[in-house]
Amino acid sequence: MDKLKYIAGHNGRSANKEIEQLILAHIASYESVHDPIVLTEEDYDFIRKRTNR
């Protein structure tokens, strides 16, 4: 975690924002190899049920 905070500081971000950027980069990398991920309303319903939102 300290190394993540170091990198985040170097990039001018909080650790949470650094994690968010890593996730977005990972999704973009996945979608560049596979097709873009398109979520349907059923997908969102499933996600809401799983996360109690």
N, CA, C and O atoms as a GROMACS GRO file, in nm:
protein
  212
    1MET      N    1   0.083  -0.119   0.000
    1MET     CA    2   0.000   0.000   0.000
    1MET      C    3   0.087   0.125   0.000
    1MET      O    4   0.054   0.224  -0.065
    2ASP      N    5   0.198   0.120   0.072
    2ASP     CA    6   0.286   0.236   0.074
    2ASP      C    7   0.344   0.263  -0.064
    2ASP      O    8   0.361   0.379  -0.102
    3LYS      N    9   0.374   0.158  -0.139
    3LYS     CA   10   0.426   0.178  -0.274
    3LYS      C   11   0.319   0.237  -0.365
    3LYS      O   12   0.350   0.322  -0.450
    4LEU      N   13   0.195   0.194  -0.349
    4LEU     CA   14   0.085   0.252  -0.426
    4LEU      C   15   0.071   0.400  -0.393
    4LEU      O   16   0.054   0.483  -0.483
    5LYS      N   17   0.078   0.435  -0.265
    5LYS     CA   18   0.069   0.576  -0.224
    5LYS      C   19   0.184   0.657  -0.281
    5LYS      O   20   0.166   0.773  -0.318
    6TYR      N   21   0.302   0.597  -0.287
    6TYR     CA   22   0.418   0.665  -0.345
    6TYR      C   23   0.392   0.697  -0.492
    6TYR      O   24   0.414   0.810  -0.537
    7ILE      N   25   0.344   0.596  -0.568
    7ILE     CA   26   0.315   0.615  -0.710
    7ILE      C   27   0.204   0.718  -0.727
    7ILE      O   28   0.212   0.805  -0.814
    8ALA      N   29   0.101   0.708  -0.645
    8ALA     CA   30  -0.011   0.803  -0.653
    8ALA      C   31   0.038   0.945  -0.631
    8ALA      O   32  -0.001   1.036  -0.704
    9GLY      N   33   0.123   0.964  -0.530
    9GLY     CA   34   0.178   1.097  -0.504
    9GLY      C   35   0.260   1.148  -0.621
    9GLY      O   36   0.252   1.265  -0.657
   10HIS      N   37   0.337   1.060  -0.680
   10HIS     CA   38   0.418   1.097  -0.796
   10HIS      C   39   0.327   1.140  -0.912
   10HIS      O   40   0.364   1.227  -0.990
   11ASN      N   41   0.210   1.078  -0.923
   11ASN     CA   42   0.114   1.111  -1.029
   11ASN      C   43   0.017   1.222  -0.989
   11ASN      O   44  -0.072   1.257  -1.067
   12GLY      N   45   0.032   1.276  -0.868
   12GLY     CA   46  -0.054   1.385  -0.823
   12GLY      C   47  -0.195   1.341  -0.791
   12GLY      O   48  -0.290   1.418  -0.806
   13ARG      N   49  -0.209   1.215  -0.746
   13ARG     CA   50  -0.341   1.161  -0.714
   13ARG      C   51  -0.342   1.102  -0.574
   13ARG      O   52  -0.238   1.074  -0.515
   14SER      N   53  -0.462   1.083  -0.523
   14SER     CA   54  -0.479   1.007  -0.399
   14SER      C   55  -0.464   0.859  -0.432
   14SER      O   56  -0.466   0.820  -0.549
   15ALA      N   57  -0.449   0.777  -0.332
   15ALA     CA   58  -0.440   0.632  -0.354
   15ALA      C   59  -0.568   0.581  -0.418
   15ALA      O   60  -0.563   0.496  -0.508
   16ASN      N   61  -0.684   0.631  -0.374
   16ASN     CA   62  -0.811   0.588  -0.434
   16ASN      C   63  -0.819   0.623  -0.582
   16ASN      O   64  -0.863   0.542  -0.663
   17LYS      N   65  -0.777   0.744  -0.617
   17LYS     CA   66  -0.780   0.784  -0.758
   17LYS      C   67  -0.680   0.703  -0.839
   17LYS      O   68  -0.705   0.672  -0.956
   18GLU      N   69  -0.567   0.668  -0.780
   18GLU     CA   70  -0.468   0.585  -0.849
   18GLU      C   71  -0.528   0.447  -0.878
   18GLU      O   72  -0.510   0.393  -0.988
   19ILE      N   73  -0.598   0.390  -0.781
   19ILE     CA   74  -0.664   0.261  -0.800
   19ILE      C   75  -0.769   0.272  -0.910
   19ILE      O   76  -0.781   0.183  -0.994
   20GLU      N   77  -0.845   0.381  -0.909
   20GLU     CA   78  -0.946   0.401  -1.012
   20GLU      C   79  -0.881   0.404  -1.150
   20GLU      O   80  -0.933   0.343  -1.244
   21GLN      N   81  -0.770   0.473  -1.164
   21GLN     CA   82  -0.700   0.480  -1.293
   21GLN      C   83  -0.647   0.344  -1.334
   21GLN      O   84  -0.650   0.309  -1.453
   22LEU      N   85  -0.599   0.266  -1.239
   22LEU     CA   86  -0.551   0.131  -1.269
   22LEU      C   87  -0.665   0.043  -1.320
   22LEU      O   88  -0.648  -0.035  -1.414
   23ILE      N   89  -0.780   0.055  -1.257
   23ILE     CA   90  -0.896  -0.024  -1.300
   23ILE      C   91  -0.939   0.016  -1.440
   23ILE      O   92  -0.966  -0.070  -1.524
   24LEU      N   93  -0.945   0.147  -1.468
   24LEU     CA   94  -0.984   0.194  -1.600
   24LEU      C   95  -0.885   0.147  -1.707
   24LEU      O   96  -0.925   0.110  -1.817
   25ALA      N   97  -0.756   0.149  -1.675
   25ALA     CA   98  -0.654   0.102  -1.768
   25ALA      C   99  -0.669  -0.048  -1.793
   25ALA      O  100  -0.652  -0.095  -1.906
   26HIS      N  101  -0.702  -0.122  -1.689
   26HIS     CA  102  -0.720  -0.266  -1.703
   26HIS      C  103  -0.841  -0.297  -1.793
   26HIS      O  104  -0.835  -0.385  -1.878
   27ILE      N  105  -0.950  -0.225  -1.772
   27ILE     CA  106  -1.069  -0.244  -1.855
   27ILE      C  107  -1.038  -0.209  -2.000
   27ILE      O  108  -1.076  -0.283  -2.091
   28ALA      N  109  -0.969  -0.098  -2.023
   28ALA     CA  110  -0.935  -0.058  -2.160
   28ALA      C  111  -0.846  -0.162  -2.226
   28ALA      O  112  -0.863  -0.192  -2.344
   29SER      N  113  -0.752  -0.217  -2.152
   29SER     CA  114  -0.664  -0.321  -2.205
   29SER      C  115  -0.744  -0.445  -2.242
   29SER      O  116  -0.724  -0.502  -2.349
   30TYR      N  117  -0.835  -0.486  -2.156
   30TYR     CA  118  -0.920  -0.603  -2.182
   30TYR      C  119  -1.002  -0.580  -2.308
   30TYR      O  120  -1.009  -0.666  -2.396
   31GLU      N  121  -1.065  -0.461  -2.315
   31GLU     CA  122  -1.153  -0.433  -2.428
   31GLU      C  123  -1.075  -0.417  -2.559
   31GLU      O  124  -1.133  -0.435  -2.666
   32SER      N  125  -0.947  -0.383  -2.553
   32SER     CA  126  -0.868  -0.371  -2.675
   32SER      C  127  -0.838  -0.508  -2.735
   32SER      O  128  -0.814  -0.520  -2.856
   33VAL      N  129  -0.838  -0.611  -2.652
   33VAL     CA  130  -0.814  -0.748  -2.698
   33VAL      C  131  -0.945  -0.817  -2.732
   33VAL      O  132  -0.955  -0.890  -2.830
   34HIS      N  133  -1.046  -0.792  -2.649
   34HIS     CA  134  -1.179  -0.851  -2.667
   34HIS      C  135  -1.271  -0.742  -2.720
   34HIS      O  136  -1.226  -0.632  -2.752
   35ASP      N  137  -1.395  -0.770  -2.729
   35ASP     CA  138  -1.493  -0.669  -2.768
   35ASP      C  139  -1.522  -0.578  -2.650
   35ASP      O  140  -1.501  -0.617  -2.535
   36PRO      N  141  -1.569  -0.456  -2.677
   36PRO     CA  142  -1.610  -0.368  -2.567
   36PRO      C  143  -1.719  -0.435  -2.481
   36PRO      O  144  -1.803  -0.509  -2.532
   37ILE      N  145  -1.713  -0.408  -2.355
   37ILE     CA  146  -1.813  -0.462  -2.263
   37ILE      C  147  -1.934  -0.368  -2.267
   37ILE      O  148  -1.924  -0.250  -2.237
   38VAL      N  149  -2.048  -0.424  -2.304
   38VAL     CA  150  -2.173  -0.347  -2.309
   38VAL      C  151  -2.266  -0.408  -2.206
   38VAL      O  152  -2.308  -0.523  -2.218
   39LEU      N  153  -2.299  -0.330  -2.104
   39LEU     CA  154  -2.386  -0.380  -1.999
   39LEU      C  155  -2.531  -0.351  -2.032
   39LEU      O  156  -2.566  -0.241  -2.076
   40THR      N  157  -2.615  -0.451  -2.012
   40THR     CA  158  -2.759  -0.438  -2.036
   40THR      C  159  -2.828  -0.398  -1.905
   40THR      O  160  -2.766  -0.398  -1.799
   41GLU      N  161  -2.954  -0.365  -1.915
   41GLU     CA  162  -3.032  -0.334  -1.794
   41GLU      C  163  -3.035  -0.454  -1.700
   41GLU      O  164  -3.034  -0.437  -1.578
   42GLU      N  165  -3.039  -0.575  -1.756
   42GLU     CA  166  -3.036  -0.696  -1.673
   42GLU      C  167  -2.902  -0.706  -1.598
   42GLU      O  168  -2.899  -0.749  -1.482
   43ASP      N  169  -2.794  -0.669  -1.663
   43ASP     CA  170  -2.663  -0.668  -1.597
   43ASP      C  171  -2.664  -0.572  -1.479
   43ASP      O  172  -2.617  -0.604  -1.370
   44TYR      N  173  -2.718  -0.451  -1.502
   44TYR     CA  174  -2.724  -0.352  -1.395
   44TYR      C  175  -2.813  -0.400  -1.280
   44TYR      O  176  -2.781  -0.377  -1.164
   45ASP      N  177  -2.925  -0.465  -1.312
   45ASP     CA  178  -3.011  -0.520  -1.207
   45ASP      C  179  -2.935  -0.623  -1.125
   45ASP      O  180  -2.944  -0.624  -1.002
   46PHE      N  181  -2.861  -0.710  -1.193
   46PHE     CA  182  -2.782  -0.812  -1.125
   46PHE      C  183  -2.678  -0.748  -1.033
   46PHE      O  184  -2.659  -0.790  -0.919
   47ILE      N  185  -2.610  -0.645  -1.083
   47ILE     CA  186  -2.508  -0.576  -1.004
   47ILE      C  187  -2.570  -0.510  -0.882
   47ILE      O  188  -2.516  -0.519  -0.772
   48ARG      N  189  -2.685  -0.444  -0.902
   48ARG     CA  190  -2.752  -0.379  -0.789
   48ARG      C  191  -2.792  -0.481  -0.682
   48ARG      O  192  -2.778  -0.455  -0.563
   49LYS      N  193  -2.843  -0.596  -0.726
   49LYS     CA  194  -2.881  -0.699  -0.628
   49LYS      C  195  -2.760  -0.751  -0.552
   49LYS      O  196  -2.768  -0.775  -0.432
   50ARG      N  197  -2.648  -0.768  -0.622
   50ARG     CA  198  -2.526  -0.820  -0.559
   50ARG      C  199  -2.463  -0.720  -0.462
   50ARG      O  200  -2.398  -0.759  -0.365
   51THR      N  201  -2.482  -0.590  -0.489
   51THR     CA  202  -2.418  -0.488  -0.406
   51THR      C  203  -2.519  -0.417  -0.313
   51THR      O  204  -2.484  -0.321  -0.244
   52ASN      N  205  -2.642  -0.466  -0.312
   52ASN     CA  206  -2.748  -0.407  -0.227
   52ASN      C  207  -2.770  -0.260  -0.256
   52ASN      O  208  -2.793  -0.182  -0.164
   53ARG      N  209  -2.763  -0.220  -0.383
   53ARG     CA  210  -2.786  -0.078  -0.419
   53ARG      C  211  -2.905  -0.067  -0.508
   53ARG      O  212  -2.941   0.043  -0.549
   0.00000   0.00000   0.00000
